[in-house]
């Protein structure tokens, strides 16, 4: 992780349509653009991410997500519009040693372009870098696209017994 107050130039991801994006560690100053991301997402998209129609993040909630002691939050923008965040990815520590929680929110217009799969692979790299060996994800059982994304990380098959599927993904080398 970079020293406090510094940023990496970003992790490049090229989408299926050729669009170049950059993913970087989030900073407290990103709250406004992240709130704008939430406003551009449909209620359904926010419900899939939060299991509720959460309209956005509070300043206190954002500070927690940006706290490196709690994990790593990443933001993604296109190379052309670095000021417009199109996705937010969280790799947060849990109370279980070596286990982190993965979640992602992608603006509706940027879904189904390969971004979720690429962000999941990058999140696995970030997780290993911060000392995690396992990622968990709580996914709405009806969120088939995210279940496919997690399958790209070799997530074990999960049995759906209710509205939310809890998945544990052992991290392997090479992502």
N, C-alpha and C positions, 0 to 999 in steps of 0.2 A: 504494500500500500504506500502511496506517496506520503511525504511528510505533510502535516497539517498545513492548510493554506495553499498547497500546490495541486495541480491537476495534470493528469496525463493528457496527451493530445486526443486520445480516444481509440477505441477498438473498432476497426472498420468491419462492416457487414454489408455485403452486396446482396440485394434482394433478387428474387426470381425475375423481376421485370428490369433488372439492371440498375436500380436506384442504389446509390451509395449512402450508407448511414454511418454514424459514429456513435459509439456507446462509451460513456465515461462515468466516473464516480460522481454521484450527486453532491451538491453543496447546499448549505442552508439558503443561499440566494436563489436557488432553483424553485422555491416554493410557489411563486407566482406562475411560472410556466407549467409546473406540475398541476396546480389547481386548474389552469386553462385546459390541460390534457383531460382532466376529469370531466370538465364541462362539455368537451367535445365528444366524450364517450357516451354511448347510449346507456339508459338505465339498465338494460339487459347485460351489457358488457361490464358495467360496474358491479352488478349483482353476481356475475360469474366470478369476479375477482374477490369481492368482499363477502359474498353470500348474503348481501343486502344491497340496496340501491344507494349506498354511500355517495353523497354528492361531491365529496372532496376530502382533503386532509386539513386538519387544524394545524396551526403553527406549532403547537406542542407535539402533535403526532409526527409532523415532518422532522422536527428536531430529533426525535427518537430514531426515525429511519435514517437520519444522516449521522448518527453517533457511531463512530467506528468500533466502539466497545460492544455495540449491539449487533454489528454485522456490516454489510455493504449494500448500499442502494445505488443503482445505476440508472442513468437516464440516456435515452436514445433520441437523436435528431437526424434529419437528413443532412448530407454534406452541404446542401444549398441553403438550408435554413437552420443554423445551429441554435437559434433562439426559440425555435418551436419544438418542444418535446413531444415525440409521438409514442414513446413507451417508457415505462418505469419497471425496473426489475429489482426485486428484493431478495437478498440472501442474508437472512437474519439468524443469529445464534439462538439456540433454545436452552432450556435448563439441563439438557442432556449433553454431556461432554462429547464434542466431535460431531454433533448433529445440528444441522441448520434447516431453516424453513425457506423454501423457494416459492416465490409468487411473481406474477408479471401482469401488467396492465398495458394493453396495446390499443391505441386509438382505432376505432372501427374501420376507418378508411385504409389502415395499414395492416389489417388482418389478412390471413390467407396468402401471404407473399413470401413466407419462409422466415419471417422475422422472429416469431415465437420459438421455432426450433433452434435458430442461431443464438438467440438470447439464452435459451436453456443450456446449450452447450457452453456458452461463455460463463454462465452462472456456475456451472460445475467446475470450471477452471478457477474462478474467483473463490469458490467454496474451498477447494483444495489449498489455494494460496493462503487462506486465513485459518487453515488447520482443521477443516471439517473432513470427515470421511463418509458422511451420509447426508443426503438432503431429504426432507419430507415436504409433502405438498398436500393440502386439503383442497380437493377439487369437487365442484358440483358434479354429481353423477351424470347430468345432462350435458356437461361441457366436453363433448366429444373431441373438439379440436385440441384442447389442452391435454386430454388423455393421450392423444396421438403424439403430441409434443413430448410428453413424459416417456412414452414408449421409445422415442428416439434416444433417450438416456438409458435405455435398457431397464426401465422400471419394471419390477415384477408385476404380473397380472394381479389386479385387485378385484376382490369380490364386492359388488355393490349391494349393500344391505340397507341403505337409506339414501337421503338426498346428497350426502357428502361422502366422497371416497378419500380415505387417508392412505397415502402412498409413501413408502420409504424406498429411496433409491441409493444403493451403495455406489459410491463414486469410484470409478476405475480410472486408471492412468490413460492419458492419450487424448482427452477432449481438448 
